[in-house]
């Protein structure tokens, strides 16, 4: 025991020295066996004197754990610095009680350095290999911290219009399901990535204008099954020839109302899962992580987010996104929508068949699992090596994850490992899987398009409104037409009567005019005759006036003559003037 502890401490000093001289950011070289061998001999010779001193200088485990749990902005994945690269984090689970007893004489096969984002994989007591990841979590890391570092940047990208994938990979019993799918019904702090991701998505979307839909599936023995509708099995995978997007026609798509509704959907899916307790899961996995056993199927939670672009979202976009948006809009006023998809994948456990203890039907299930994981490993190797051919069609799992590795999605992978040296081969395989995945760079694309559906609905509503207005106007016009026709008839009748009256009056006036003309002619004739009579009368009056004048003269002469005659009868001779005859 003393010699083993001494070797571990001495190797730790050599490892720190190796970390300082490390140059490769992804993979470190192993320390030389001769150097470690010499170090071991020197330390063995002075084991009694140096063992206690060296152990006193080593930092206590609690302090290292506390440093790894402390939140820091530098520990979150930064997608902007290395745009599109697959981000990989590693999480180690603690030893359980059985391992503490069985592995009491064995050291941990891995040693974590969360501050440096590195881990050491020990090949033996003399040599080790260093690996760097985007984040390293110790066994004391909380579920909240794991989510904020690994999954939250992807969720934020999905809300901004990018596709995203969060995936858990590792040996059976190392905490994949606990990390991803823990519901946390009894303790909210133990909620996994699924519940926390939907909580953030629902909090950032508006129920009226945004739509959040989920599908819960499992890939079981190369058959895609719907966990929300168990009767739907062997769901096909379709690929859009134009866009290359993968779709699952026939899978149930449920619109999520709130977080409680989503929790109910997850519970329904959990009840329909294929689960089995393997020897690995029963022996290794802590009871706090998963009490139902590991899952011999790949679990896929697909979250579709459809967000209408408003002014606030436009203000929050980057300059690159604004350029893409301006190119899409074209200035024609058509509303835009961002359609993104989040895949949360819980891969089945990767383990050796001899260690799993599977028999019969479970053995067949394990074979399908290993075949799918092998196909996924081939695709990742081909992508990491920039191979011209990517064998994505070898398995339904690789077809489902085509957009996640080498596609247009932002991908975060968390690999889970155990500290026990009994599973050194599985831990090594898991670490190398993560190292190869870190070399993959996706072509991230903004999923923004014209909202023709919303525009169509608005136009249909406007058409319905205008149709109703047209019908109302048509009815009003018909009523007005009837009223106008009635008024026209009345006017026509009135005009006819007026016309008849005018004709009658005109005839009467014409007759009256004729009569008046005749009367006028008669009056004129009478006036002419009166004029003649007047002329005769005027002549007679003139004659009478003359006669009167003569008569007056005679009367005066006669009066004077008579007076003289009577006065002087003897002297005056009565002479009758010539006018006397006229008077007589």
Beta strands, then each sheet from edge to edge (+ up, - down):
strand 1: 87-93
strand 2: 110-113
strand 3: 118-122
strand 4: 128-132
strand 5: 135-137
strand 6: 164-170
strand 7: 211-220
strand 8: 223-226
strand 9: 238-239
strand 10: 246-247
strand 11: 254-255
strand 12: 298-308
strand 13: 336-346
strand 14: 410-418
strand 15: 448-450
sheet 1: 5+ 1+ 14+ 6+ 13+ 12- 7+ 8-
sheet 2: 5+ 1+ 14+ 6+ 13+ 15-
sheet 3: 5+ 1+ 14+ 6+ 13+ 12- 7+ 11-
sheet 4: 2+ 3- 4+
sheet 5: 9+ 10-
end
